[in-house]
């Protein structure tokens, strides 16, 4: 029995974590672009 098999909806959690990291990365990229004057 795998540890992750005991966690319900762990795929949803992983997807939400990936989405959050992508959004955070995009936000920081936009802020860097603004600082560069683009």
MOURTA-V122215 format. One record per pair of residues at least 12 apart in sequence whose C-alpha atoms are under 7 Angstrom apart, sorted by the first residue. I is the first residue (numbers start at 1). GAP is how many residues later the second one is. Records with the same first field share a line. If there is no record, write none. Layout:
I->GAP, GAP
This chain:
none
